[in-house]
Amino acid sequence: MYRFEQKEFDRSVVKSIGGLYEDLDVSAYYTSHLNELIEKPEQHLYLAHLTLPVNNDTLVSYLQDELDDFGVFTDCHLGVYSAALNKYLYTDVLTSTGVREKIKARVPVQARPYDYIALYFPNRRQYILSQMNFLITSSAILLIVLVLFSAGLYYFYRQKFLNETQKDFIHNFTHEFKTPVSVISLAADVLTNKNIIEKPAKLATYAGIVKYQSDYLHTQIEKLLEFAYTESGQLHLKKEPVNIHQVIHEAVNNLAPLIHEKNAQLTYDLNAVDPMLQADRGYILIVITNLVDNAVKYSKEPHISIATKDSGRGLIFSVADNGIGIEKKELKKIFRKFYRVRSGDTYVTKGFGLGLIFVKTILDAHGGKIKVESLPGKGSTFIVELPRH
């Protein structure tokens, strides 16, 4: 649009000069094309052939009228050039208001073998931009509206995502707690039967069911409380010397029932020469437990490899599995609150989607890092790097 306005300005000036030729009755105008009589050596400067002598007042009056008629309302510095003397015989300033101000004309001298009238517009660029004020303003407003609209769309998309994840969380929460509560309720009904005392085996069985389901509920509630605790920003670390190899074995021992149930095979590649860290033992245990727990749960026939090695910054340990793997587009989402990997329209395992976000929170507090390498159908490897101090 700016280039278009520039061309329009040039056309208006050329038309004004053409009108001036008609007003002055210059014979050259009738024998030559207008574009042959006008030269534009600079962006702001126009040179038009002129036959001297000419009445300066008449020239100024006619030129002012022509510029006004063709809508050129910006200051014009005028100069009448004599080729014989190689200088301007007359200079003046035509203001946009039609009233000549007492300012000195500054018309660049262009040596030519012919007489000419020079029209110099020093404010050409500003004038063209002022003509575009409405377009510039409306474009800026439109741009702001588009940015706000895009931000609104992004906000609503985020809200939609959060609503979906919250609905999933509520659904998972209800599902996770409803079954154990129902089982405990049924077992309690049996245990309140007076005749149950006469059947010790049955009493032990139902007592075991109540114990197992209550432990399960306790574990899930602890996870929620731990996450709520970290969300409140109160994750205070009690750092002490920690042997990462000992913590790995402790985490595996804690998961022994699940490992036995899934018939999981674990291999160790503990190559760290110095396995000692300054860290919070309890939280590091939670990290390793979560990673091994996920490796077992997300594998049909689990083959899990746990490895450690030294690094320049500290120590690296990894947990690799042969499970379902994670799609590339899912990798950045797995550390989001409540997010869980789907298989089609269903979730692969039970849970709240809080394990990995809890892991990342703990590692961030320790100054550590976690990354994931995964291939769908092949398995995943979670790699954790922790500083020694």
C-alpha positions as CSV (number, residue, x, y, z in Angstrom):
1,M,0.0,0.0,0.0
2,Y,2.9,2.3,0.7
3,R,4.4,1.7,-2.7
4,F,1.0,2.3,-4.2
5,E,0.7,5.6,-2.4
6,Q,4.1,6.6,-3.7
7,K,3.0,5.9,-7.3
8,E,-0.1,7.9,-6.7
9,F,1.9,10.8,-5.4
10,D,4.2,10.7,-8.5
11,R,1.1,10.7,-10.8
12,S,-0.4,13.7,-9.0
13,V,2.9,15.7,-9.3
14,V,3.2,14.8,-13.0
15,K,-0.4,15.8,-13.6
16,S,0.2,19.0,-11.7
17,I,3.2,19.8,-14.0
18,G,1.1,18.9,-17.0
19,G,-1.6,21.4,-15.9
20,L,1.1,23.9,-15.3
21,Y,2.3,23.5,-19.0
22,E,-1.3,24.1,-20.2
23,D,-1.6,27.2,-18.0
24,L,1.7,28.6,-19.2
25,D,0.9,27.7,-22.8
26,V,4.4,26.1,-23.3
27,S,4.8,25.0,-26.9
28,A,7.1,22.1,-26.0
29,Y,4.2,20.5,-24.1
30,Y,2.3,20.1,-27.4
31,T,5.2,18.7,-29.4
32,S,6.6,16.2,-26.9
33,H,5.2,13.6,-24.5
34,L,4.9,14.6,-20.9
35,N,7.2,11.8,-19.7
36,E,9.9,13.2,-22.1
37,L,9.7,16.6,-20.4
38,I,9.9,15.4,-16.7
39,E,12.8,13.8,-15.0
40,K,13.1,12.3,-11.5
41,P,16.7,12.1,-10.5
42,E,15.9,11.6,-6.8
43,Q,12.9,10.2,-4.9
44,H,11.9,13.7,-3.7
45,L,12.9,15.8,-6.7
46,Y,11.2,16.4,-10.1
47,L,12.7,18.3,-13.0
48,A,10.4,19.7,-15.7
49,H,11.6,21.3,-18.9
50,L,10.9,25.0,-19.0
51,T,11.4,27.8,-21.6
52,L,12.8,30.9,-20.1
53,P,12.1,33.7,-19.3
54,V,8.9,33.1,-17.2
55,N,7.0,35.3,-14.8
56,N,7.9,33.9,-11.4
57,D,4.7,35.1,-9.6
58,T,2.5,33.6,-12.3
59,L,4.5,30.4,-12.2
60,V,4.1,30.1,-8.4
61,S,0.3,30.9,-8.5
62,Y,-0.4,28.4,-11.3
63,L,1.7,25.7,-9.6
64,Q,0.0,26.2,-6.3
65,D,-3.4,25.8,-7.9
66,E,-2.4,22.7,-9.8
67,L,-0.9,21.0,-6.7
68,D,-4.1,21.8,-4.8
69,D,-6.3,20.5,-7.6
70,F,-4.5,17.2,-7.7
71,G,-4.4,16.8,-4.0
72,V,-0.7,17.3,-3.3
73,F,-0.9,19.0,0.1
74,T,2.7,19.0,1.3
75,D,5.4,21.6,1.2
76,C,7.0,22.1,-2.2
77,H,10.4,23.8,-2.7
78,L,10.5,25.4,-6.1
79,G,13.5,26.4,-8.2
80,V,13.8,27.9,-11.7
81,Y,17.1,26.7,-13.2
82,S,19.1,28.4,-16.0
83,A,21.3,26.1,-18.0
84,A,23.4,29.0,-19.2
85,L,24.2,30.2,-15.7
86,N,24.1,26.7,-14.1
87,K,22.2,28.0,-11.1
88,Y,18.7,28.8,-9.9
89,L,17.4,32.1,-11.0
90,Y,14.5,32.0,-8.5
91,T,13.5,29.8,-5.5
92,D,10.5,29.8,-3.4
93,V,8.5,27.5,-1.0
94,L,4.9,26.5,-1.5
95,T,3.3,25.4,1.7
96,S,0.5,22.9,1.9
97,T,-1.8,25.7,3.2
98,G,-1.2,27.8,0.1
99,V,0.5,30.5,2.2
100,R,4.2,31.0,1.4
101,E,6.3,31.0,4.6
102,K,9.5,32.9,5.1
103,I,11.8,30.0,4.9
104,K,14.7,29.4,2.6
105,A,14.1,27.0,-0.2
106,R,16.5,24.1,-0.3
107,V,16.4,22.7,-3.8
108,P,19.3,20.4,-4.8
109,V,21.1,21.8,-7.9
110,Q,21.1,19.3,-10.8
111,A,23.3,20.4,-13.8
112,R,21.4,20.0,-17.0
113,P,21.9,21.2,-20.6
114,Y,18.4,22.7,-20.6
115,D,16.3,25.1,-18.5
116,Y,13.9,23.5,-16.0
117,I,11.7,24.0,-13.0
118,A,12.6,21.9,-10.0
119,L,10.0,20.7,-7.6
120,Y,11.4,19.3,-4.4
121,F,9.2,17.7,-1.7
122,P,11.3,17.2,1.5
123,N,8.4,15.8,3.4
124,R,7.2,13.4,0.8
125,R,7.6,10.2,2.9
126,Q,5.9,11.7,6.0
127,Y,3.1,13.0,3.8
128,I,2.5,9.6,2.2
129,L,2.5,7.9,5.6
130,S,0.0,10.6,6.9
131,Q,-2.3,9.7,4.0
132,M,-2.1,6.1,5.3
133,N,-2.9,6.9,8.9
134,F,-6.3,5.2,8.8
135,L,-4.8,2.1,7.2
136,I,-1.9,1.9,9.6
137,T,-4.2,2.4,12.6
138,S,-6.8,-0.1,11.4
139,S,-4.0,-2.6,10.6
140,A,-2.5,-2.2,14.0
141,I,-6.0,-2.6,15.6
142,L,-6.6,-5.7,13.5
143,L,-3.2,-7.1,14.4
144,I,-4.0,-6.6,18.1
145,V,-7.4,-8.1,17.7
146,L,-5.9,-11.1,15.9
147,V,-3.2,-11.5,18.7
148,L,-5.9,-11.3,21.4
149,F,-8.1,-13.7,19.4
150,S,-5.2,-16.2,19.1
151,A,-4.4,-15.8,22.8
152,G,-8.1,-16.4,23.6
153,L,-8.1,-19.5,21.4
154,Y,-5.0,-20.8,23.1
155,Y,-6.5,-20.0,26.5
156,F,-9.7,-21.8,25.7
157,Y,-7.7,-24.7,24.3
158,R,-5.7,-24.9,27.5
159,Q,-8.9,-24.7,29.6
160,K,-10.4,-27.5,27.5
161,F,-7.3,-29.6,28.1
162,L,-7.4,-28.9,31.8
163,N,-11.1,-29.7,32.0
164,E,-10.5,-33.0,30.2
165,T,-7.6,-33.9,32.5
166,Q,-9.5,-32.9,35.6
167,K,-12.5,-35.1,34.4
168,D,-10.1,-37.9,33.8
169,F,-8.6,-37.4,37.3
170,I,-12.1,-37.5,38.9
171,H,-13.0,-40.5,36.9
172,N,-9.7,-42.3,37.8
173,F,-10.1,-41.2,41.5
174,T,-13.6,-42.6,41.6
175,H,-12.6,-45.8,39.9
176,E,-9.5,-46.3,42.0
177,F,-11.3,-45.8,45.3
178,K,-14.7,-47.3,44.5
179,T,-13.5,-50.9,44.1
180,P,-11.5,-51.1,47.3
181,V,-14.2,-49.5,49.3
182,S,-16.8,-51.9,47.9
183,V,-14.6,-54.9,48.6
184,I,-13.9,-53.7,52.2
185,S,-17.7,-53.1,52.7
186,L,-18.5,-56.6,51.5
187,A,-15.8,-58.1,53.6
188,A,-17.0,-56.2,56.7
189,D,-20.5,-57.5,56.2
190,V,-19.1,-61.1,56.2
191,L,-16.9,-60.3,59.3
192,T,-19.9,-59.0,61.2
193,N,-21.6,-62.3,60.8
194,K,-21.6,-64.2,64.2
195,N,-20.9,-67.5,62.6
196,I,-17.6,-66.3,61.0
197,I,-15.8,-67.1,64.3
198,E,-16.5,-70.8,63.7
199,K,-14.7,-70.6,60.4
200,P,-11.1,-69.5,61.1
201,A,-9.9,-70.0,57.5
202,K,-12.7,-67.9,56.1
203,L,-12.1,-65.3,58.8
204,A,-8.4,-65.1,57.9
205,T,-9.2,-64.8,54.2
206,Y,-11.6,-61.9,54.6
207,A,-9.3,-60.2,57.2
208,G,-6.5,-60.5,54.6
209,I,-8.8,-58.9,51.9
210,V,-9.5,-56.0,54.2
211,K,-5.8,-55.6,55.0
212,Y,-4.8,-55.7,51.3
213,Q,-7.5,-53.2,50.2
214,S,-6.8,-50.8,53.1
215,D,-3.1,-50.9,52.3
216,Y,-3.9,-50.2,48.7
217,L,-6.1,-47.2,49.7
218,H,-3.4,-46.0,52.1
219,T,-0.8,-46.1,49.3
220,Q,-3.0,-44.1,46.9
221,I,-3.8,-41.5,49.5
222,E,-0.1,-41.2,50.3
223,K,0.6,-40.5,46.7
224,L,-2.1,-37.8,46.6
225,L,-0.8,-36.2,49.8
226,E,2.8,-36.3,48.6
227,F,1.9,-34.6,45.4
228,A,-0.3,-32.0,47.2
229,Y,2.7,-31.4,49.5
230,T,5.1,-30.7,46.7
231,E,2.5,-28.5,44.9
232,S,2.4,-26.3,47.9
233,G,6.0,-25.5,47.4
234,Q,7.1,-27.1,50.7
235,L,9.4,-29.7,49.4
236,H,12.2,-29.4,51.9
237,L,15.1,-31.7,51.4
238,K,17.1,-33.4,54.2
239,K,20.3,-34.1,52.4
240,E,22.6,-36.8,53.6
241,P,25.2,-39.3,52.0
242,V,23.1,-41.7,49.9
243,N,24.4,-44.9,48.2
244,I,22.3,-45.0,45.0
245,H,23.0,-48.8,44.6
246,Q,21.5,-49.5,48.0
247,V,18.4,-47.3,47.3
248,I,17.9,-49.1,44.0
249,H,17.9,-52.5,45.7
250,E,15.5,-51.1,48.4
251,A,13.1,-49.8,45.8
252,V,13.1,-53.2,44.0
253,N,12.5,-55.0,47.4
254,N,9.5,-52.7,48.1
255,L,8.0,-53.7,44.7
256,A,8.7,-57.4,45.2
257,P,4.9,-58.4,45.2
258,L,4.2,-56.5,41.9
259,I,7.4,-57.9,40.3
260,H,6.5,-61.4,41.4
261,E,2.9,-61.0,40.2
262,K,4.0,-59.9,36.7
263,N,6.9,-62.4,36.7
264,A,9.3,-59.6,35.8
265,Q,12.9,-60.2,35.1
266,L,15.4,-57.6,36.3
267,T,19.0,-57.1,35.3
268,Y,21.5,-54.8,36.9
269,D,24.3,-52.9,35.3
270,L,25.6,-50.9,38.2
271,N,28.9,-49.5,36.9
272,A,29.1,-46.3,38.9
273,V,32.5,-46.3,40.6
274,D,31.4,-43.9,43.2
275,P,27.6,-44.4,44.0
276,M,27.5,-41.8,46.7
277,L,25.3,-38.7,46.5
278,Q,24.3,-35.8,48.8
279,A,20.6,-36.1,48.5
280,D,17.3,-36.8,50.4
281,R,17.2,-40.6,50.6
282,G,13.4,-40.8,51.0
283,Y,12.7,-38.7,47.9
284,I,15.3,-40.5,45.8
285,L,13.7,-43.8,46.8
286,I,10.3,-42.4,45.6
287,V,11.9,-41.5,42.2
288,I,13.4,-45.0,41.7
289,T,10.3,-46.7,42.9
290,N,8.1,-44.8,40.5
291,L,10.3,-45.5,37.5
292,V,10.6,-49.2,38.3
293,D,6.9,-49.4,39.1
294,N,6.0,-47.9,35.7
295,A,8.5,-50.2,33.9
296,V,6.7,-53.2,35.4
297,K,3.2,-52.0,34.9
298,Y,3.6,-50.9,31.3
299,S,5.2,-54.2,30.1
300,K,3.3,-57.4,29.4
301,E,6.3,-59.7,30.0
302,P,8.6,-57.3,31.8
303,H,12.4,-57.4,31.1
304,I,13.8,-54.4,33.0
305,S,17.4,-53.2,33.1
306,I,18.6,-50.8,35.8
307,A,22.0,-49.2,35.2
308,T,24.3,-46.6,36.8
309,K,27.4,-44.8,35.6
310,D,29.6,-41.9,36.5
311,S,29.3,-38.6,34.7
312,G,31.4,-35.4,34.8
313,R,28.7,-33.6,36.7
314,G,27.7,-36.4,39.0
315,L,25.9,-39.7,38.5
316,I,23.5,-41.2,35.9
317,F,21.1,-44.0,36.5
318,S,18.5,-45.4,34.0
319,V,15.6,-47.7,34.0
320,A,14.9,-49.4,30.7
321,D,11.9,-51.7,29.9
322,N,10.5,-53.6,26.9
323,G,7.0,-52.2,27.4
324,I,4.4,-50.5,25.1
325,G,6.7,-47.5,24.5
326,I,5.5,-43.9,24.1
327,E,4.6,-42.0,20.9
328,K,6.9,-39.1,20.1
329,K,4.0,-36.6,20.4
330,E,3.3,-37.9,23.9
331,L,6.8,-37.6,25.3
332,K,6.5,-33.9,26.2
333,K,3.1,-34.5,27.9
334,I,4.0,-37.3,30.2
335,F,5.4,-34.9,32.8
336,R,2.2,-32.9,33.0
337,K,-0.1,-33.1,36.0
338,F,-2.8,-35.8,35.6
339,Y,-1.6,-36.8,32.2
340,R,-1.6,-40.5,31.4
341,V,-0.6,-42.4,28.3
342,R,-3.6,-43.8,26.3
343,S,-3.9,-46.9,24.1
344,G,-6.6,-45.9,21.7
345,D,-9.5,-44.6,23.8
346,T,-8.5,-46.4,27.0
347,Y,-5.7,-46.1,29.6
348,V,-3.1,-48.8,29.8
349,T,-2.9,-48.9,33.6
350,K,-4.6,-47.6,36.7
351,G,-3.4,-44.4,38.4
352,F,-3.8,-40.7,38.7
353,G,-1.2,-39.5,36.3
354,L,0.9,-37.9,39.2
355,G,3.9,-40.3,39.4
356,L,6.1,-38.7,36.8
357,I,5.3,-35.1,37.7
358,F,6.2,-36.0,41.3
359,V,9.5,-37.5,40.0
360,K,10.3,-34.4,38.0
361,T,9.5,-32.1,41.0
362,I,11.9,-34.1,43.2
363,L,14.7,-34.1,40.6
364,D,14.3,-30.4,40.0
365,A,14.6,-29.8,43.7
366,H,17.9,-31.8,43.7
367,G,19.2,-29.9,40.6
368,G,18.8,-33.1,38.5
369,K,17.5,-33.8,35.0
370,I,15.4,-36.5,33.5
371,K,14.9,-37.5,29.9
372,V,13.1,-40.2,28.0
373,E,14.0,-42.3,25.0
374,S,11.2,-44.4,23.7
375,L,9.9,-46.4,20.7
376,P,6.3,-47.5,20.5
377,G,6.1,-51.3,20.8
378,K,9.8,-51.5,21.8
379,G,10.0,-50.0,25.2
380,S,11.2,-46.9,27.1
381,T,14.3,-45.8,28.9
382,F,14.2,-43.1,31.6
383,I,17.6,-41.5,32.2
384,V,18.2,-39.5,35.3
385,E,21.2,-37.3,36.0
386,L,21.9,-36.2,39.5
387,P,24.7,-33.9,40.9
388,R,26.9,-35.4,43.6
389,H,26.5,-32.3,45.8
